[in-house]
Amino acid sequence: MNYQINDTILYGSQGVCKITGTVQKDFGGSVMDYYTLKPVYSENSVIYVPMHNEALLRKMRRVLSSEEIYDLIQAMPREEVFWIEDENKRKEACREILSRGDRTELIRAIKALYLHQQELQEKGRKLHVADERFLRDAEKMLYDEFALVLNIREEEVLPFIMEQIAVGEKQSVQ
């Protein structure tokens, strides 16, 4: 996919970024062309993505439209969840989900972690630190994009999602 200056994209777990330009850089005696990305929610950061590195370019994804976000939200209650008991396998699965950035996978994982967290809280326990970190990272990826596209603040995203799900459930009952 070709990207243009001023395009707003998602870049891996960095979240929402604006392409601010292209630049030639010399790293280790090799001059290459790079996209210059400015994370929207991190004022002081700049990311350089080599224009000829397919693996890194695959981490750049277009931002969803508001219609696509509404569709994702309406599908959330129907998303199947599964819990991976083996901690190492769960960490690896979470790492892969973050690297792919697939919004549906993120939603499934967040939902599974929320449900597991509720089960643990009933027993007076907490999520494992690695699970908490993944949950925070996954929510940030999703909420940053939703906030930008829907023109709301990050802290308004979860209440907005819950409200939309409630409205959708009321409409399906009628």
N, CA and C atoms as a LAMMPS dump frame, in Angstrom:
ITEM: TIMESTEP
0
ITEM: NUMBER OF ATOMS
522
ITEM: BOX BOUNDS ff ff ff
-5.0000000000000000e+02 5.0000000000000000e+02
-5.0000000000000000e+02 5.0000000000000000e+02
-5.0000000000000000e+02 5.0000000000000000e+02
ITEM: ATOMS id mol type element x y z
1 1 1 N 0.849 -1.184 0
2 1 2 C 0 0 0
3 1 3 C 0.888 1.239 0
4 2 1 N 0.555 2.199 -0.82
5 2 2 C 1.303 3.45 -0.849
6 2 3 C 0.704 4.438 0.139
7 3 1 N 1.579 5.062 0.895
8 3 2 C 1.144 6.039 1.869
9 3 3 C 1.622 7.409 1.437
10 4 1 N 0.866 8.414 1.836
11 4 2 C 1.172 9.79 1.493
12 4 3 C 1.466 10.594 2.76
13 5 1 N 2.193 11.687 2.585
14 5 2 C 2.421 12.601 3.7
15 5 3 C 1.059 13.104 4.182
16 6 1 N 0.894 13.197 5.487
17 6 2 C -0.333 13.601 6.181
18 6 3 C -1.355 12.482 6.344
19 7 1 N -1.069 11.264 5.828
20 7 2 C -1.959 10.135 6.093
21 7 3 C -1.887 9.813 7.585
22 8 1 N -3.02 9.459 8.156
23 8 2 C -3.057 8.982 9.533
24 8 3 C -3.184 7.476 9.467
25 9 1 N -2.283 6.792 10.161
26 9 2 C -2.212 5.338 10.103
27 9 3 C -2.059 4.772 11.51
28 10 1 N -2.104 3.453 11.588
29 10 2 C -1.698 2.746 12.808
30 10 3 C -0.349 2.127 12.509
31 11 1 N 0.557 2.212 13.468
32 11 2 C 1.848 1.562 13.282
33 11 3 C 2.128 0.645 14.46
34 12 1 N 1.992 -0.651 14.22
35 12 2 C 2.261 -1.649 15.247
36 12 3 C 1.629 -1.277 16.565
37 13 1 N 2.353 -1.514 17.646
38 13 2 C 1.815 -1.194 18.964
39 13 3 C 2.048 0.269 19.328
40 14 1 N 2.648 1.038 18.419
41 14 2 C 2.843 2.475 18.653
42 14 3 C 1.528 3.227 18.579
43 15 1 N 0.543 2.633 17.897
44 15 2 C -0.773 3.251 17.813
45 15 3 C -0.905 4.205 16.642
46 16 1 N -1.751 5.189 16.818
47 16 2 C -2.094 6.123 15.749
48 16 3 C -0.929 7.077 15.495
49 17 1 N -0.539 7.172 14.222
50 17 2 C 0.565 8.051 13.827
51 17 3 C 0.169 8.83 12.577
52 18 1 N 0.794 9.967 12.41
53 18 2 C 0.637 10.761 11.196
54 18 3 C 1.954 10.654 10.432
55 19 1 N 1.861 10.419 9.132
56 19 2 C 3.065 10.407 8.301
57 19 3 C 3.418 11.867 8.035
58 20 1 N 4.546 12.305 8.579
59 20 2 C 4.914 13.718 8.472
60 20 3 C 5.873 13.982 7.323
61 21 1 N 6.423 12.928 6.74
62 21 2 C 7.327 13.133 5.62
63 21 3 C 8.11 11.879 5.299
64 22 1 N 9.065 12.066 4.405
65 22 2 C 10.019 11.012 4.091
66 22 3 C 11.406 11.63 4.204
67 23 1 N 12.368 10.791 4.472
68 23 2 C 13.717 11.283 4.673
69 23 3 C 14.715 10.198 4.262
70 24 1 N 15.884 10.633 3.831
71 24 2 C 16.968 9.686 3.59
72 24 3 C 17.872 9.711 4.804
73 25 1 N 18.177 8.531 5.322
74 25 2 C 19.032 8.425 6.503
75 25 3 C 20.165 7.463 6.209
76 26 1 N 21.285 7.75 6.836
77 26 2 C 22.456 6.892 6.725
78 26 3 C 22.631 6.176 8.054
79 27 1 N 22.252 4.911 8.073
80 27 2 C 22.458 4.086 9.268
81 27 3 C 23.482 3.026 8.908
82 28 1 N 24.654 3.122 9.5
83 28 2 C 25.696 2.113 9.274
84 28 3 C 26.246 2.109 7.867
85 29 1 N 26.355 3.276 7.25
86 29 2 C 26.951 3.368 5.914
87 29 3 C 26.001 3.058 4.78
88 30 1 N 24.744 2.802 5.088
89 30 2 C 23.753 2.485 4.068
90 30 3 C 22.687 3.579 4.075
91 31 1 N 22.544 4.279 2.946
92 31 2 C 21.55 5.344 2.841
93 31 3 C 20.245 4.732 2.336
94 32 1 N 19.172 4.982 3.094
95 32 2 C 17.863 4.427 2.728
96 32 3 C 16.787 5.485 2.923
97 33 1 N 15.648 5.271 2.252
98 33 2 C 14.49 6.149 2.391
99 33 3 C 13.598 5.635 3.51
100 34 1 N 13.085 6.577 4.322
101 34 2 C 12.252 6.248 5.469
102 34 3 C 11.003 7.109 5.488
103 35 1 N 9.899 6.507 5.943
104 35 2 C 8.738 7.3 6.312
105 35 3 C 9.037 7.873 7.696
106 36 1 N 8.651 9.112 7.925
107 36 2 C 8.759 9.726 9.24
108 36 3 C 7.358 9.751 9.832
109 37 1 N 7.199 9.061 10.972
110 37 2 C 5.904 8.974 11.629
111 37 3 C 5.93 9.736 12.943
112 38 1 N 4.864 10.441 13.225
113 38 2 C 4.72 11.173 14.488
114 38 3 C 3.514 10.581 15.215
115 39 1 N 3.756 9.856 16.322
116 39 2 C 2.62 9.327 17.075
117 39 3 C 1.691 10.459 17.542
118 40 1 N 0.414 10.309 17.3
119 40 2 C -0.57 11.345 17.61
120 40 3 C -0.647 11.617 19.108
121 41 1 N -0.513 10.558 19.916
122 41 2 C -0.678 10.708 21.361
123 41 3 C 0.653 10.73 22.11
124 42 1 N 1.739 10.951 21.402
125 42 2 C 3.055 11.03 22.041
126 42 3 C 3.842 12.134 21.344
127 43 1 N 3.679 13.343 21.831
128 43 2 C 4.211 14.55 21.197
129 43 3 C 5.7 14.508 20.874
130 44 1 N 6.497 13.896 21.744
131 44 2 C 7.948 13.983 21.597
132 44 3 C 8.575 12.815 20.844
133 45 1 N 7.782 11.94 20.275
134 45 2 C 8.324 10.764 19.596
135 45 3 C 8.327 10.941 18.079
136 46 1 N 9.303 10.32 17.453
137 46 2 C 9.365 10.23 15.999
138 46 3 C 9.794 8.807 15.676
139 47 1 N 9.15 8.222 14.694
140 47 2 C 9.46 6.854 14.282
141 47 3 C 9.884 6.891 12.816
142 48 1 N 10.954 6.176 12.509
143 48 2 C 11.423 6.066 11.128
144 48 3 C 11.178 4.641 10.651
145 49 1 N 10.444 4.511 9.544
146 49 2 C 10.128 3.2 8.991
147 49 3 C 10.768 3.097 7.611
148 50 1 N 11.698 2.136 7.442
149 50 2 C 12.342 1.975 6.136
150 50 3 C 11.306 1.649 5.056
151 51 1 N 11.36 2.387 3.968
152 51 2 C 10.362 2.228 2.908
153 51 3 C 10.516 0.922 2.134
154 52 1 N 11.642 0.239 2.289
155 52 2 C 11.865 -1.004 1.546
156 52 3 C 11.871 -2.221 2.456
157 53 1 N 11.433 -2.063 3.696
158 53 2 C 11.38 -3.176 4.633
159 53 3 C 9.933 -3.656 4.721
160 54 1 N 9.626 -4.715 3.973
161 54 2 C 8.245 -5.211 3.887
162 54 3 C 7.67 -5.596 5.245
163 55 1 N 8.485 -6.198 6.098
164 55 2 C 7.994 -6.626 7.416
165 55 3 C 7.532 -5.419 8.231
166 56 1 N 8.308 -4.337 8.209
167 56 2 C 7.923 -3.145 8.964
168 56 3 C 6.785 -2.393 8.29
169 57 1 N 6.751 -2.395 6.973
170 57 2 C 5.657 -1.73 6.26
171 57 3 C 4.319 -2.429 6.525
172 58 1 N 4.351 -3.755 6.751
173 58 2 C 3.112 -4.48 7.064
174 58 3 C 2.531 -4.053 8.404
175 59 1 N 3.357 -3.448 9.263
176 59 2 C 2.864 -2.955 10.551
177 59 3 C 2.089 -1.649 10.395
178 60 1 N 2.178 -1.036 9.218
179 60 2 C 1.435 0.196 8.934
180 60 3 C 0.077 -0.196 8.361
181 61 1 N -0.969 0.249 9.039
182 61 2 C -2.328 -0.08 8.601
183 61 3 C -3.179 1.178 8.566
184 62 1 N -4.108 1.188 7.672
185 62 2 C -5.003 2.345 7.587
186 62 3 C -5.885 2.391 8.821
187 63 1 N -6.316 3.574 9.172
188 63 2 C -7.227 3.776 10.291
189 63 3 C -8.633 3.399 9.823
190 64 1 N -9.378 2.77 10.701
191 64 2 C -10.748 2.38 10.361
192 64 3 C -11.633 3.609 10.179
193 65 1 N -12.703 3.435 9.423
194 65 2 C -13.709 4.494 9.303
195 65 3 C -14.638 4.41 10.511
196 66 1 N -15.427 5.447 10.73
197 66 2 C -16.369 5.41 11.857
198 66 3 C -17.388 4.292 11.664
199 67 1 N -17.8 4.023 10.427
200 67 2 C -18.754 2.939 10.172
201 67 3 C -18.148 1.594 10.545
202 68 1 N -16.876 1.386 10.21
203 68 2 C -16.211 0.129 10.558
204 68 3 C -16.092 -0.023 12.08
205 69 1 N -15.851 1.079 12.771
206 69 2 C -15.768 1.031 14.23
207 69 3 C -17.135 0.687 14.821
208 70 1 N -18.194 1.316 14.334
209 70 2 C -19.532 0.99 14.824
210 70 3 C -19.857 -0.486 14.578
211 71 1 N -19.48 -1.005 13.411
212 71 2 C -19.708 -2.425 13.111
213 71 3 C -18.956 -3.323 14.09
214 72 1 N -17.7 -2.97 14.385
215 72 2 C -16.906 -3.746 15.354
216 72 3 C -17.569 -3.738 16.724
217 73 1 N -18.018 -2.573 17.151
218 73 2 C -18.652 -2.45 18.472
219 73 3 C -19.924 -3.302 18.529
220 74 1 N -20.728 -3.256 17.472
221 74 2 C -21.969 -4.033 17.474
222 74 3 C -21.684 -5.538 17.473
223 75 1 N -20.554 -5.952 16.939
224 75 2 C -20.198 -7.379 16.902
225 75 3 C -19.571 -7.86 18.211
226 76 1 N -19.143 -6.939 19.07
227 76 2 C -18.436 -7.32 20.304
228 76 3 C -19.175 -8.351 21.155
229 77 1 N -20.472 -8.173 21.412
230 77 2 C -21.147 -9.154 22.272
231 77 3 C -21.145 -10.57 21.684
232 78 1 N -21.055 -10.689 20.369
233 78 2 C -21.091 -12.002 19.712
234 78 3 C -19.704 -12.641 19.582
235 79 1 N -18.65 -11.88 19.872
236 79 2 C -17.293 -12.404 19.706
237 79 3 C -17.03 -13.545 20.678
238 80 1 N -16.577 -14.669 20.124
239 80 2 C -16.217 -15.829 20.942
240 80 3 C -14.906 -15.539 21.654
241 81 1 N -14.826 -15.962 22.905
242 81 2 C -13.583 -15.784 23.646
243 81 3 C -13.079 -17.137 24.112
244 82 1 N -11.785 -17.213 24.293
245 82 2 C -11.188 -18.428 24.829
246 82 3 C -10.029 -18.007 25.724
247 83 1 N -9.783 -18.821 26.723
248 83 2 C -8.705 -18.535 27.662
249 83 3 C -7.613 -19.567 27.472
250 84 1 N -6.381 -19.106 27.347
251 84 2 C -5.236 -19.998 27.217
252 84 3 C -4.639 -20.166 28.611
253 85 1 N -4.775 -21.348 29.165
254 85 2 C -4.311 -21.595 30.531
255 85 3 C -2.794 -21.485 30.662
256 86 1 N -2.077 -22.028 29.692
257 86 2 C -0.616 -22.024 29.755
258 86 3 C -0.104 -20.588 29.613
259 87 1 N 0.54 -20.097 30.661
260 87 2 C 0.974 -18.698 30.702
261 87 3 C 1.917 -18.337 29.549
262 88 1 N 2.877 -19.198 29.232
263 88 2 C 3.828 -18.902 28.15
264 88 3 C 3.132 -18.863 26.791
265 89 1 N 2.218 -19.795 26.559
266 89 2 C 1.473 -19.803 25.296
267 89 3 C 0.581 -18.564 25.203
268 90 1 N -0.015 -18.175 26.336
269 90 2 C -0.874 -16.989 26.371
270 90 3 C -0.052 -15.736 26.058
271 91 1 N 1.146 -15.614 26.665
272 91 2 C 2.016 -14.459 26.394
273 91 3 C 2.378 -14.385 24.914
274 92 1 N 2.723 -15.534 24.336
275 92 2 C 3.091 -15.564 22.914
276 92 3 C 1.899 -15.18 22.034
277 93 1 N 0.725 -15.711 22.357
278 93 2 C -0.484 -15.374 21.588
279 93 3 C -0.765 -13.875 21.688
280 94 1 N -0.623 -13.327 22.873
281 94 2 C -0.858 -11.89 23.069
282 94 3 C 0.147 -11.06 22.275
283 95 1 N 1.395 -11.466 22.297
284 95 2 C 2.432 -10.755 21.541
285 95 3 C 2.099 -10.747 20.045
286 96 1 N 1.651 -11.893 19.54
287 96 2 C 1.296 -11.994 18.12
288 96 3 C 0.086 -11.122 17.785
289 97 1 N -0.9 -11.112 18.663
290 97 2 C -2.1 -10.296 18.436
291 97 3 C -1.72 -8.821 18.368
292 98 1 N -0.875 -8.379 19.3
293 98 2 C -0.43 -6.976 19.275
294 98 3 C 0.332 -6.66 17.998
295 99 1 N 1.196 -7.571 17.57
296 99 2 C 2.007 -7.285 16.376
297 99 3 C 1.146 -7.25 15.115
298 100 1 N 0.106 -8.096 15.046
299 100 2 C -0.775 -8.084 13.874
300 100 3 C -1.702 -6.875 13.891
301 101 1 N -2.13 -6.471 15.093
302 101 2 C -2.997 -5.306 15.2
303 101 3 C -4.395 -5.506 14.661
304 102 1 N -4.803 -6.751 14.467
305 102 2 C -6.152 -7.036 13.981
306 102 3 C -7.151 -6.635 15.064
307 103 1 N -8.05 -5.732 14.736
308 103 2 C -8.954 -5.185 15.741
309 103 3 C -9.881 -6.242 16.33
310 104 1 N -10.356 -7.173 15.51
311 104 2 C -11.242 -8.22 16.018
312 104 3 C -10.501 -9.113 17.004
313 105 1 N -9.253 -9.473 16.692
314 105 2 C -8.452 -10.268 17.623
315 105 3 C -8.205 -9.501 18.923
316 106 1 N -7.934 -8.196 18.81
317 106 2 C -7.734 -7.374 20.005
318 106 3 C -8.987 -7.382 20.879
319 107 1 N -10.139 -7.24 20.253
320 107 2 C -11.404 -7.224 20.994
321 107 3 C -11.625 -8.565 21.701
322 108 1 N -11.386 -9.667 20.99
323 108 2 C -11.551 -10.987 21.607
324 108 3 C -10.627 -11.147 22.816
325 109 1 N -9.373 -10.727 22.648
326 109 2 C -8.401 -10.861 23.733
327 109 3 C -8.771 -9.977 24.918
328 110 1 N -9.166 -8.743 24.647
329 110 2 C -9.576 -7.833 25.725
330 110 3 C -10.779 -8.413 26.463
331 111 1 N -11.733 -8.924 25.715
332 111 2 C -12.933 -9.505 26.314
333 111 3 C -12.565 -10.711 27.18
334 112 1 N -11.695 -11.578 26.683
335 112 2 C -11.266 -12.757 27.455
336 112 3 C -10.574 -12.325 28.746
337 113 1 N -9.729 -11.303 28.66
338 113 2 C -9.025 -10.829 29.851
339 113 3 C -9.985 -10.188 30.852
340 114 1 N -10.951 -9.428 30.368
341 114 2 C -11.954 -8.835 31.269
342 114 3 C -12.727 -9.927 32.009
343 115 1 N -13.166 -10.946 31.265
344 115 2 C -13.93 -12.033 31.885
345 115 3 C -13.071 -12.784 32.903
346 116 1 N -11.811 -13.051 32.549
347 116 2 C -10.899 -13.736 33.473
348 116 3 C -10.642 -12.862 34.703
349 117 1 N -10.492 -11.568 34.477
350 117 2 C -10.26 -10.631 35.581
351 117 3 C -11.45 -10.66 36.551
352 118 1 N -12.667 -10.696 36.017
353 118 2 C -13.857 -10.755 36.868
354 118 3 C -13.881 -12.038 37.696
355 119 1 N -13.533 -13.173 37.06
356 119 2 C -13.476 -14.442 37.781
357 119 3 C -12.467 -14.372 38.928
358 120 1 N -11.307 -13.799 38.636
359 120 2 C -10.259 -13.685 39.652
360 120 3 C -10.691 -12.76 40.791
361 121 1 N -11.341 -11.648 40.448
362 121 2 C -11.785 -10.701 41.471
363 121 3 C -12.789 -11.35 42.426
364 122 1 N -13.635 -12.225 41.896
365 122 2 C -14.589 -12.936 42.741
366 122 3 C -13.872 -13.824 43.757
367 123 1 N -12.66 -14.249 43.417
368 123 2 C -11.853 -15.089 44.309
369 123 3 C -10.855 -14.258 45.119
370 124 1 N -10.947 -12.928 44.977
371 124 2 C -10.033 -12.049 45.706
372 124 3 C -8.631 -12.015 45.124
373 125 1 N -8.503 -12.326 43.831
374 125 2 C -7.19 -12.348 43.18
375 125 3 C -7.149 -11.334 42.047
376 126 1 N -5.938 -11.134 41.517
377 126 2 C -5.732 -10.17 40.431
378 126 3 C -5.152 -10.863 39.208
379 127 1 N -5.227 -10.15 38.084
380 127 2 C -4.602 -10.636 36.858
381 127 3 C -3.09 -10.724 37.034
382 128 1 N -2.482 -11.636 36.301
383 128 2 C -1.028 -11.741 36.248
384 128 3 C -0.483 -10.454 35.634
385 129 1 N 0.702 -10.043 36.03
386 129 2 C 1.307 -8.791 35.559
387 129 3 C 1.39 -8.748 34.027
388 130 1 N 1.788 -9.852 33.412
389 130 2 C 1.899 -9.891 31.946
390 130 3 C 0.529 -9.703 31.291
391 131 1 N -0.509 -10.283 31.9
392 131 2 C -1.866 -10.114 31.367
393 131 3 C -2.327 -8.666 31.51
394 132 1 N -2.023 -8.049 32.653
395 132 2 C -2.364 -6.631 32.858
396 132 3 C -1.685 -5.759 31.812
397 133 1 N -0.405 -6.03 31.544
398 133 2 C 0.35 -5.247 30.564
399 133 3 C -0.259 -5.405 29.173
400 134 1 N -0.575 -6.65 28.796
401 134 2 C -1.181 -6.874 27.486
402 134 3 C -2.524 -6.167 27.391
403 135 1 N -3.325 -6.279 28.442
404 135 2 C -4.639 -5.625 28.444
405 135 3 C -4.483 -4.126 28.246
406 136 1 N -3.552 -3.527 28.962
407 136 2 C -3.305 -2.082 28.843
408 136 3 C -2.85 -1.726 27.415
409 137 1 N -1.926 -2.512 26.856
410 137 2 C -1.426 -2.237 25.502
411 137 3 C -2.518 -2.424 24.447
412 138 1 N -3.306 -3.484 24.585
413 138 2 C -4.37 -3.758 23.617
414 138 3 C -5.446 -2.676 23.671
415 139 1 N -5.814 -2.274 24.902
416 139 2 C -6.8 -1.208 25.041
417 139 3 C -6.276 0.09 24.445
418 140 1 N -5.011 0.392 24.674
419 140 2 C -4.439 1.621 24.136
420 140 3 C -4.505 1.627 22.607
421 141 1 N -4.116 0.511 21.982
422 141 2 C -4.167 0.435 20.514
423 141 3 C -5.577 0.701 20.01
424 142 1 N -6.532 0.018 20.604
425 142 2 C -7.914 0.117 20.15
426 142 3 C -8.512 1.48 20.49
427 143 1 N -8.32 1.926 21.729
428 143 2 C -8.939 3.163 22.19
429 143 3 C -8.353 4.391 21.504
430 144 1 N -7.044 4.382 21.217
431 144 2 C -6.432 5.51 20.504
432 144 3 C -7.102 5.705 19.151
433 145 1 N -7.259 4.606 18.43
434 145 2 C -7.87 4.685 17.104
435 145 3 C -9.337 5.093 17.208
436 146 1 N -10.081 4.473 18.102
437 146 2 C -11.492 4.798 18.261
438 146 3 C -11.657 6.275 18.637
439 147 1 N -10.834 6.752 19.568
440 147 2 C -10.925 8.15 20.018
441 147 3 C -10.671 9.109 18.859
442 148 1 N -9.638 8.832 18.082
443 148 2 C -9.307 9.704 16.96
444 148 3 C -10.443 9.733 15.934
445 149 1 N -10.887 8.57 15.503
446 149 2 C -11.886 8.487 14.445
447 149 3 C -13.242 9.02 14.906
448 150 1 N -13.614 8.72 16.148
449 150 2 C -14.924 9.133 16.653
450 150 3 C -14.902 10.531 17.273
451 151 1 N -13.705 11.133 17.299
452 151 2 C -13.526 12.484 17.825
453 151 3 C -14.006 12.608 19.279
454 152 1 N -13.539 11.642 20.093
455 152 2 C -13.823 11.674 21.527
456 152 3 C -12.504 11.504 22.272
457 153 1 N -12.515 11.761 23.577
458 153 2 C -11.304 11.575 24.378
459 153 3 C -11.118 10.098 24.691
460 154 1 N -9.862 9.699 24.919
461 154 2 C -9.564 8.293 25.207
462 154 3 C -10.394 7.745 26.359
463 155 1 N -10.54 8.541 27.411
464 155 2 C -11.276 8.059 28.582
465 155 3 C -12.775 7.922 28.311
466 156 1 N -13.243 8.442 27.191
467 156 2 C -14.657 8.316 26.82
468 156 3 C -14.932 7.077 25.971
469 157 1 N -13.868 6.406 25.524
470 157 2 C -14.049 5.293 24.587
471 157 3 C -14.806 4.126 25.221
472 158 1 N -14.357 3.647 26.381
473 158 2 C -15.033 2.496 26.992
474 158 3 C -16.496 2.805 27.315
475 159 1 N -16.818 3.949 27.947
476 159 2 C -18.247 4.258 28.164
477 159 3 C -19.031 4.329 26.846
478 160 1 N -18.398 4.862 25.796
479 160 2 C -19.054 4.942 24.492
480 160 3 C -19.357 3.541 23.966
481 161 1 N -18.363 2.64 24.064
482 161 2 C -18.559 1.263 23.598
483 161 3 C -19.71 0.606 24.366
484 162 1 N -19.695 0.747 25.685
485 162 2 C -20.739 0.131 26.52
486 162 3 C -22.126 0.682 26.156
487 163 1 N -22.188 1.984 25.908
488 163 2 C -23.455 2.613 25.53
489 163 3 C -23.947 2.074 24.188
490 164 1 N -23.049 1.942 23.225
491 164 2 C -23.426 1.443 21.901
492 164 3 C -23.902 -0.007 21.968
493 165 1 N -23.231 -0.806 22.803
494 165 2 C -23.639 -2.204 22.956
495 165 3 C -25.03 -2.268 23.588
496 166 1 N -25.275 -1.436 24.599
497 166 2 C -26.586 -1.409 25.26
498 166 3 C -27.683 -0.991 24.279
499 167 1 N -27.397 0.015 23.462
500 167 2 C -28.368 0.468 22.451
501 167 3 C -28.639 -0.653 21.458
502 168 1 N -27.583 -1.329 21.011
503 168 2 C -27.746 -2.432 20.066
504 168 3 C -28.555 -3.576 20.644
505 169 1 N -28.336 -3.879 21.935
506 169 2 C -29.095 -4.96 22.577
507 169 3 C -30.559 -4.583 22.721
508 170 1 N -30.842 -3.319 23.037
509 170 2 C -32.241 -2.859 23.15
510 170 3 C -32.947 -2.972 21.799
511 171 1 N -32.231 -2.6 20.736
512 171 2 C -32.834 -2.636 19.399
513 171 3 C -33.092 -4.068 18.961
514 172 1 N -32.224 -4.993 19.343
515 172 2 C -32.413 -6.38 18.915
516 172 3 C -33.552 -7.067 19.694
517 173 1 N -33.892 -6.547 20.885
518 173 2 C -34.984 -7.103 21.685
519 173 3 C -36.325 -6.64 21.128
520 174 1 N -36.367 -5.435 20.59
521 174 2 C -37.644 -4.87 20.099
522 174 3 C -38.136 -5.548 18.855
